[in-house]
Amino acid sequence: MLPNVDYDSMTDEEFVAALKLDEEERALLESIESGEWVSVPNVEQEIQRLQAMAREQIARQKIEVNLSMQDTNKIYDLAEQFQKPVANLAQEIIHRYLGGELVEKV
C-alpha cells in the first residue's frame, strides 16, 4: 500500500491503478466486492480441517522404495547420462510406466 493515500475515497479504477493489479488480481477484487465471497462460520475449525487435508496429501506424495544395489546403480548411471537428478528420473520413469509409455520387454 502507498503511504498517505486515502483508499476509501478512491474509485475502483483509481484503486486498481494505485495498486498496479494484474488481470487475475482485478478479477479477484471484483469478485470480492460483488459479494461472491462469504465468511466461513468456524474459521479456526476450517483452518484445522484444511491443514489436516494438506498433511494427508503431502504424506500420500511420499513413497519410500527399497531397491537392489544393481537397480540403484542403473538409475544413478541413467541420471548421469540424461543429466537429471536421480529423484526426477525415478519420478519420470514411474510416471511414464503408469501412463503406459513404458512396457515390460517380452
Secondary structure, DSSP 8 states (H G I E B T S, - for coil): --TT--GGGS-HHHHHHHHT--HHHHHHHHHHHTT-----SSHHHHHHHHHHHHHHHHHHH-------HHHHHHHHHHHHHHT--HHHHHHHHHHHHHTTSS----
